[in-house]
Amino acid sequence: MEIIWDKTLFIAGGETKGGFMFEGIVYTQRNNPKPPDIIFANATFIKEIWPNFLVEYYQGWYHNAIIAGEHGIYLTVRIDGNEINEKMIIKCNKVEVK
């Protein structure tokens, strides 16, 4: 199975808001093509990703927090040559810090 990062998008408030970046991606090149990740059968795959939409520069790069609301991912994977698209949504609640 391959995760097709060039067709995988962040969803915020029911709308797609661009792709993702992860370790090894230079921010200024975040919209360039990214190689897919290959996941082998019975393997565990872990990767920390950040929505491009929530990364900004102010005297350095920052990953802004996801605010309360419905957010998710429009995931595109390739299995045996067939592309499969799945939309996964989570509801984030506001957390009060004391």
Helices and strands as residue ranges (DSSP letters): E 2-3, G 5-7, E 9-12, E 15-16, E 20-22, G 27-29, E 37-38, E 49-51, G 52-54, E 55-57, E 61-63, E 69-79, E 82-92
